[in-house]
Amino acid sequence: MKNFIVIVLVLFLSISCKKEIVKEPAKLIEKEKMIDIMYDLSLLEAMRYQKPLSLDSIEVDEKKFVLKKYKVDSLQFAQNNMYYASDYENYKDMFDEVNKRLAKNQRAADSLAKIDEKKAAKANKNKLKELKPDSKDSVKKIAPKINTDSIRKIHMQRRKKIN
């Protein structure tokens, strides 16, 4: 009898685990489109934390803008996000794809930033050349050359006068 109860419980648990927790939404967003939406939202979120002033000039809510771009309403997005999140492996694959795109664009942005830094360094170097006088020894021309032996002679003469 105990074995029968254990077998029934195992069967019940295995059948209940296969049941979908979240039902498929009526308006299912395709996986690729959902990845695009998640990518754009990730970019906007990163912009908000890296350069918050850049988004202050925009009077529109960024999330609404992205959803409008893909012709998706917020309820539809929320339902689809819950649906995709219920399948952990699939959702993880989607985020891995978003991370790959972000990394690819990060490399491109880094190379552009390096080019900008080189241009700025070159411009600063040119400004410094313009500010420098033509002669390298401009300080020497202003200050007369002093012979240390003459200073010793002067000191010796003063000492003799004092004594």
Phi, psi and omega per residue, in radians:
M1 nan -0.728 3.131
K2 -1.105 -0.706 3.114
N3 -1.098 -0.662 3.136
F4 -1.106 -0.752 -3.137
I5 -1.139 -0.727 3.125
V6 -1.109 -0.754 3.133
I7 -1.119 -0.732 3.128
V8 -1.129 -0.735 3.110
L9 -1.109 -0.746 3.126
V10 -1.109 -0.772 3.100
L11 -1.102 -0.755 3.140
F12 -1.070 -0.778 3.140
L13 -1.158 -0.694 -3.132
S14 -1.197 -0.632 3.107
I15 -1.259 -0.688 -3.108
S16 -1.227 -0.473 3.141
C17 -1.259 -0.478 -3.128
K18 -1.382 -0.247 -3.129
K19 -1.219 2.389 3.123
E20 -1.201 2.280 3.129
I21 -1.367 -0.792 3.135
V22 -1.960 2.236 -3.136
K23 -1.341 2.654 3.104
E24 -1.126 2.270 -3.117
P25 -1.176 2.753 -3.125
A26 -1.092 -0.759 3.115
K27 -1.855 1.491 -3.104
L28 -1.345 2.232 3.067
I29 -1.464 2.345 3.139
E30 -1.068 2.668 -3.058
K31 -1.046 -0.780 -3.118
E32 -1.121 -0.693 3.114
K33 -1.169 -0.665 3.112
M34 -1.129 -0.691 3.093
I35 -1.111 -0.725 3.105
D36 -1.076 -0.731 3.127
I37 -1.122 -0.794 -3.133
M38 -1.104 -0.649 3.110
Y39 -1.115 -0.854 -3.139
D40 -1.095 -0.714 3.106
L41 -1.137 -0.637 3.102
S42 -1.142 -0.710 3.095
L43 -1.085 -0.792 -3.136
L44 -1.133 -0.651 3.114
E45 -1.155 -0.714 3.107
A46 -1.135 -0.699 3.103
M47 -1.097 -0.665 -3.120
R48 -1.090 -0.645 -3.093
Y49 -1.563 -0.527 -3.131
Q50 -1.407 -0.795 -3.126
K51 -2.385 1.389 -3.064
P52 -1.103 -0.482 -3.132
L53 -1.230 -0.406 -3.130
S54 -1.189 -0.474 3.133
L55 -1.658 -0.161 3.133
D56 -1.183 -0.500 -3.114
S57 -1.289 -0.311 3.133
I58 -1.507 2.189 -3.092
E59 -1.583 -0.088 -3.117
V60 -1.703 2.520 3.063
D61 -1.156 2.233 -3.044
E62 -1.083 -0.730 -3.117
K63 -1.116 -0.728 3.104
K64 -1.112 -0.659 3.131
F65 -1.081 -0.806 -3.131
V66 -1.129 -0.767 -3.138
L67 -1.122 -0.645 3.107
K68 -1.177 -0.639 3.121
K69 -1.023 -0.699 -3.116
Y70 -1.663 0.114 3.120
K71 0.980 0.898 3.139
V72 -2.272 2.379 3.067
D73 -1.565 2.897 -3.022
S74 -1.149 -0.618 3.117
L75 -1.152 -0.779 3.123
Q76 -1.072 -0.734 3.116
F77 -1.110 -0.777 -3.120
A78 -1.092 -0.754 3.125
Q79 -1.121 -0.770 3.141
N80 -1.173 -0.652 3.109
N81 -1.110 -0.740 3.085
M82 -1.127 -0.704 -3.138
Y83 -1.095 -0.852 -3.133
Y84 -1.181 -0.597 -3.138
A85 -1.215 -0.411 -3.140
S86 -1.188 -0.433 3.057
D87 -1.775 1.669 -2.996
Y88 -0.986 -0.850 -3.074
E89 -1.079 -0.768 3.141
N90 -1.135 -0.755 -3.129
Y91 -1.143 -0.687 3.102
K92 -1.117 -0.723 3.093
D93 -1.074 -0.667 3.114
M94 -1.110 -0.779 3.136
F95 -1.197 -0.571 3.065
D96 -1.104 -0.683 3.098
E97 -1.128 -0.734 3.093
V98 -1.085 -0.761 3.130
N99 -1.111 -0.648 3.090
K100 -1.095 -0.769 3.121
R101 -1.108 -0.753 3.139
L102 -1.100 -0.738 -3.141
A103 -1.130 -0.714 3.125
K104 -1.082 -0.813 3.136
N105 -1.234 -0.493 3.090
Q106 -1.130 -0.730 3.116
R107 -1.094 -0.747 3.125
A108 -1.125 -0.733 3.131
A109 -1.155 -0.670 3.115
D110 -1.113 -0.727 -3.141
S111 -1.165 -0.647 3.084
L112 -1.161 -0.673 3.114
A113 -1.132 -0.683 3.118
K114 -1.133 -0.692 3.106
I115 -1.101 -0.755 3.110
D116 -1.098 -0.708 3.118
E117 -1.110 -0.718 3.122
K118 -1.121 -0.714 3.112
K119 -1.119 -0.734 3.132
A120 -1.141 -0.718 3.127
A121 -1.123 -0.717 3.125
K122 -1.136 -0.719 3.111
A123 -1.111 -0.729 3.099
N124 -1.114 -0.680 3.135
K125 -1.133 -0.716 3.106
N126 -1.139 -0.662 3.105
K127 -1.121 -0.718 3.122
L128 -1.117 -0.661 3.105
K129 -1.121 -0.655 3.127
E130 -1.189 -0.611 -3.112
L131 -1.346 -0.453 -3.108
K132 -1.238 2.455 3.059
P133 -1.239 2.836 -3.087
D134 -1.142 -0.682 -3.100
S135 -1.526 2.408 3.113
K136 -1.358 -0.439 -3.074
D137 -1.818 0.726 -3.091
S138 -1.133 -0.558 3.137
V139 -1.218 -0.679 -3.117
K140 -1.158 -0.580 -3.141
K141 -1.194 -0.612 -3.109
I142 -1.290 -0.841 -3.103
A143 -1.523 2.275 3.112
P144 -1.224 2.618 3.129
K145 -1.318 2.267 -3.087
I146 -1.941 2.301 3.107
N147 -1.591 2.192 -3.099
T148 -1.174 -0.504 3.106
D149 -1.142 -0.643 3.131
S150 -1.172 -0.578 3.106
I151 -1.160 -0.716 3.116
R152 -1.117 -0.707 3.133
K153 -1.101 -0.733 -3.138
I154 -1.108 -0.789 3.116
H155 -1.075 -0.729 -3.142
M156 -1.128 -0.709 3.134
Q157 -1.141 -0.700 3.132
R158 -1.120 -0.700 -3.134
R159 -1.142 -0.687 3.140
K160 -1.138 -0.668 3.129
K161 -1.178 -0.678 3.135
I162 -1.196 -0.659 -3.113
N163 -1.366 nan nan
